[in-house]
Amino acid sequence: MIETPNRENVVSYYDEHVKNKLNDYIVVNPRIEFGWDTIKRFTPSSPARVLEVGCGMGNICSRMRKYWPNAVITGIDISTMSIQIAQKLFGDSKLNFKESILTTDTFNEQFDLIIFMDVYEHIAVTDRPAVHAGLAKILRNKGRIVLTVPTPANLKWSLVNKPETMQPVDEHISFDVIGKLAADTGTEVIFYELKNVWNVGDYAHIVLEKNDDFEAAFFHPKPVTASQRSRRIFNKAVYKLGSFFRRYYVRKKLG
C-alpha cells in the first residue's frame, strides 16, 4: 500500500491489476452480483443516461447496456488499460468509455443514475470535494447515486490479515462520510444496508436521491382507497378506546 500515492502511482496500480477485473467478468464474483442486484432494485425507471465512476473493464456497464437498451451508458476510469479493454469488449453507439476522473469539468450533461461500485473508498479525502461538486452538477433531479463499499470493519481486518489486498487509497466510509457526501451533493440517503458477501457485514450498499421538490412531493395530497380509509377509522376507534383505559389507569395510580 502506497502511503501518499500520486496519480501516476494509482494508474500504474490499476493497469497492473486489470487481469483481476477481467477475471471478475469471466468468473462470477459474488461482490459484483450483490451490487448488481442493488443497482437494479434502486435505479429510477427507464433511465435515459447512466454513469459508472471507476468502471474498470466495463462489466457492470455492459450489463446495464443490455438491461436498459434505450439508455446511454458512460463509464469512466483512471486506468488507461482498463478503458482500452472496456472499449474493445463492449463499446458501441450507446455505451462509451472515457479515461477520466470525475470533477466539475468532466461532463456537461446530467445523469439519472451514477454508480460507484467499490470505488468511493478509493477516492482520497483531499479529492472528495471535486468529486462531490461534480456529482452535484451532473445528477438530475430525482436521480440517484448507488454506492457499494467495504465496511470499516472489513478494511480494518484486511489491513491486519490480508495487507496485500489493500489498494493505494482505501478510506473508511463511515456514516459521517456518507452524510458529508449527501450534504455536498444535495441528496438524501434513502437506503443503507449491510451485505454478507464473504463475511458477516463486510460490505455496505448505499443509495442517495436528489429531490429538489421534496416538500411539494411530500405534502401533495395522495389518493386514499376505501380499504385505507376503513383501516384509519378502525385504528382511530381502537386508539380512542385504549386512551380511555390508559386515562383511568393514570388517574388511579396518580390520584
Residue pairs with C-beta under 8 A, 6 or more apart in sequence:
1 163
1 166
1 167
1 168
1 170
2 9
2 13
2 168
5 13
5 124
5 168
5 169
7 78
9 168
10 78
10 168
10 169
11 78
11 79
11 80
13 167
13 168
14 77
14 78
14 79
14 81
14 82
15 79
15 80
15 81
15 82
18 56
18 57
18 79
18 81
18 82
18 85
21 56
21 57
21 59
21 82
21 85
22 57
22 85
23 29
24 32
24 56
24 59
25 57
25 59
30 197
30 198
31 118
31 148
31 197
31 198
31 203
32 59
32 60
32 117
34 148
34 195
34 197
34 203
34 205
35 60
35 117
35 118
35 146
35 148
35 205
36 60
36 63
38 146
38 148
38 193
38 205
38 207
39 60
39 64
39 113
39 115
39 146
40 67
42 144
42 146
42 190
42 191
42 207
43 50
43 68
43 112
43 113
43 144
43 146
44 112
44 113
44 142
44 143
44 144
46 68
46 70
46 71
47 68
47 71
47 111
47 112
47 113
48 70
48 71
48 72
48 112
49 71
49 72
49 74
49 109
49 110
49 111
49 112
49 113
49 140
50 64
50 68
50 71
50 72
50 73
50 74
50 111
50 112
50 113
50 114
50 115
51 73
51 74
51 75
51 76
51 107
51 111
51 113
51 114
51 115
51 138
52 60
52 61
52 64
52 73
52 74
52 75
52 76
52 114
52 115
52 116
52 117
53 76
53 102
53 114
53 115
53 116
53 119
53 131
54 76
54 77
54 78
54 116
54 117
54 118
54 119
54 122
55 61
55 75
55 76
55 77
55 82
55 86
55 97
55 117
56 77
56 79
56 82
56 86
57 82
57 85
57 86
57 89
58 75
58 85
58 86
58 87
58 89
58 90
58 91
58 95
58 97
60 115
60 117
61 73
61 74
61 75
61 86
61 90
61 95
61 97
62 89
62 90
62 95
64 71
64 73
65 71
65 73
65 90
65 92
65 94
65 95
69 94
71 94
71 112
72 94
72 96
73 94
73 95
73 96
74 95
74 96
74 97
74 98
74 107
74 111
75 83
75 86
75 95
75 96
75 97
75 98
76 83
76 97
76 98
76 99
76 100
76 101
76 102
76 106
77 83
77 86
77 97
77 99
77 100
78 99
78 100
78 101
79 99
80 99
83 97
83 98
83 99
86 97
87 97
90 97
91 97
100 106
101 127
101 131
102 130
102 131
102 134
102 135
103 130
103 131
103 133
103 134
104 130
104 133
104 134
104 137
106 134
106 138
107 134
107 137
107 138
109 138
110 138
110 139
110 140
110 143
111 138
111 139
111 140
111 143
112 140
112 142
112 143
112 144
113 143
113 144
113 145
113 146
114 135
114 138
114 139
114 143
114 144
114 145
114 146
115 145
115 146
115 147
116 145
116 146
116 147
116 148
116 149
117 148
118 148
118 149
118 150
120 147
120 149
120 173
120 181
121 149
121 150
121 155
121 169
121 170
121 171
121 172
121 173
122 167
122 168
122 169
122 170
122 171
123 131
123 169
123 171
124 169
124 171
125 171
128 180
128 181
129 184
132 180
132 181
132 184
132 185
133 184
135 145
135 184
135 185
136 184
136 185
136 186
139 145
139 185
139 186
139 187
139 210
140 210
141 210
141 211
141 212
141 213
142 209
142 210
142 211
143 209
143 210
144 190
144 207
144 208
144 209
144 210
145 181
145 185
145 187
145 207
145 208
145 209
146 205
146 206
146 207
147 173
147 178
147 204
147 205
147 206
147 207
147 208
148 195
148 203
148 204
148 205
148 206
149 173
149 203
149 204
149 206
150 158
150 173
150 202
150 203
150 204
151 173
151 194
151 201
151 202
151 203
151 204
152 172
152 173
152 174
153 201
153 202
154 199
154 201
154 202
154 203
155 166
155 170
155 172
156 172
157 199
158 165
158 166
158 170
159 166
159 170
171 177
173 204
178 189
178 192
178 206
179 189
181 187
181 208
182 188
182 189
182 208
185 208
185 210
186 210
186 212
187 208
187 209
187 210
187 211
188 208
188 209
188 211
188 214
189 206
189 207
189 208
190 207
190 208
190 209
191 205
191 206
191 207
192 204
192 205
192 206
192 207
193 204
193 205
194 201
194 203
194 204
195 201
195 202
195 203
195 204
195 205
196 202
197 203
211 217
224 232
